[in-house]
Amino acid sequence: MPGIAQLATVSLTKSATIADSSGGSSPTPGAVMTYTLVATVAGSASVGNLHVTDPIPAGTTYQPGTLKLAGASLTDASDGDAGAASASGIDVNLGTVAGGSSRTVTFAVKIN
């Protein structure tokens, strides 16, 4: 009996929300931008050791302690959990992601 081919494709969607000091959403100095990155695996196969990386945008500063995977906080240090964040960017190991599922990563930066 022939094997069954399993295929998977990965897509990444990035969005941002802005909260300024007056309670609005203006991209002014001091405003905090929260980025949401959603990695979606489509198809019948799983993808192992899937990482999401993203640079910190120029003109912004990463806000320590804001890195999250599926709503759970991650430490910023390269240690035993799935994430690491620094002034240059974030890297989150999503592990093995099954086809038909997604994982969400969030982090915040302040506009300089």
BELWO-V107656 format. One record per residue. N is the residue number from 1. RES is the residue in one letter. SS is DSSP state (~ for helix, > for strand, _ for the rest). PHI is phi as a letter, one per 30 degrees, with the letter a starting at -180 (NA if undefined). PSI is psi as a letter, one per 20 degrees, with the letter a starting at -180 (999 if undefined). Layout:
n = {N | N}
res = {RES | RES}
ss = {SS | SS}
phi = {PHI | PHI}
psi = {PSI | PSI}
This chain:
n = {1 | 2 | 3 | 4 | 5 | 6 | 7 | 8 | 9 | 10 | 11 | 12 | 13 | 14 | 15 | 16 | 17 | 18 | 19 | 20 | 21 | 22 | 23 | 24 | 25 | 26 | 27 | 28 | 29 | 30 | 31 | 32 | 33 | 34 | 35 | 36 | 37 | 38 | 39 | 40 | 41 | 42 | 43 | 44 | 45 | 46 | 47 | 48 | 49 | 50 | 51 | 52 | 53 | 54 | 55 | 56 | 57 | 58 | 59 | 60 | 61 | 62 | 63 | 64 | 65 | 66 | 67 | 68 | 69 | 70 | 71 | 72 | 73 | 74 | 75 | 76 | 77 | 78 | 79 | 80 | 81 | 82 | 83 | 84 | 85 | 86 | 87 | 88 | 89 | 90 | 91 | 92 | 93 | 94 | 95 | 96 | 97 | 98 | 99 | 100 | 101 | 102 | 103 | 104 | 105 | 106 | 107 | 108 | 109 | 110 | 111 | 112}
res = {M | P | G | I | A | Q | L | A | T | V | S | L | T | K | S | A | T | I | A | D | S | S | G | G | S | S | P | T | P | G | A | V | M | T | Y | T | L | V | A | T | V | A | G | S | A | S | V | G | N | L | H | V | T | D | P | I | P | A | G | T | T | Y | Q | P | G | T | L | K | L | A | G | A | S | L | T | D | A | S | D | G | D | A | G | A | A | S | A | S | G | I | D | V | N | L | G | T | V | A | G | G | S | S | R | T | V | T | F | A | V | K | I | N}
ss = {_ | _ | _ | _ | _ | _ | _ | > | > | > | > | > | > | > | > | > | > | > | > | _ | _ | _ | _ | _ | _ | _ | _ | _ | _ | _ | _ | > | > | > | > | > | > | > | > | > | > | > | > | _ | _ | _ | > | > | > | > | > | > | > | > | > | _ | _ | _ | _ | > | > | > | _ | _ | _ | _ | _ | > | > | _ | _ | > | > | _ | _ | _ | _ | _ | _ | _ | _ | _ | > | > | > | _ | _ | _ | > | > | > | > | > | > | > | > | > | _ | _ | _ | > | > | > | > | > | > | > | > | > | > | > | _}
phi = {NA | d | d | c | d | c | b | b | b | c | b | b | c | b | b | b | b | b | b | c | d | c | i | c | b | d | d | c | e | j | d | c | c | c | c | b | c | c | c | c | c | c | j | c | c | c | c | c | h | d | c | c | b | a | d | d | d | e | i | b | b | e | c | e | i | c | d | b | b | h | i | c | d | c | d | d | d | d | b | d | c | d | b | b | b | a | d | c | l | c | b | b | d | d | i | c | c | d | e | i | b | b | b | c | c | b | a | b | b | c | d | d}
psi = {p | q | q | p | p | p | q | q | q | p | q | p | p | p | r | q | q | p | o | r | i | j | j | b | k | p | m | q | p | i | q | p | p | p | p | p | p | o | p | p | p | q | a | i | r | q | p | q | l | p | q | p | q | p | q | p | q | q | j | r | p | p | o | q | j | i | p | q | o | k | i | p | q | q | q | h | q | n | b | i | a | i | r | q | q | a | h | h | a | q | o | p | o | i | b | p | p | q | q | j | r | r | q | p | p | q | r | q | q | p | p | 999}
